[in-house]
């Protein structure tokens, strides 16, 4: 297979995983925000929907991360290409904002299933959106804006 064609397929797979992951986390966040205000008779159904969506979000995250790691090292090692600061910034935003939000929301789903309905703080939403924006900006511009 032509390396460029393989790279393009891997990039497409990575982007599909990212879109599904980010949209899943967004949906889970807002479902949890509304869950604590919902009538008690629908709490069990909401928890089942949150768990199902979280499982698909886990799979999407695994897909996005796996393809992203492959892209970082194939066909060239992006960590050895200069300047690669954009990649470090993108990965920092993904780890600090998106992965941490994923973990926090998964933990909250578990607590909600146990009847502990404590609202998800809005600062998580701000952190999440900010880091998604940083990751997209860094990946699409390669921070060329700052290199000039």
Protein Blocks (a to p, Z undefined) as FASTA:
>chain_A
ZZklmmmmmmmmmmmmmmmmmmmmmmmmmmmmmmmmpcfklmmmmmmmmmmmmmmmmmmm
mmmmmmmmmmmmocbdfklpccfklmmmmmmmmmmmmmmmmmmmmmmmmmmmnopacddd
fklmmmmmmmmmmmmmmmmnnommmmZZ
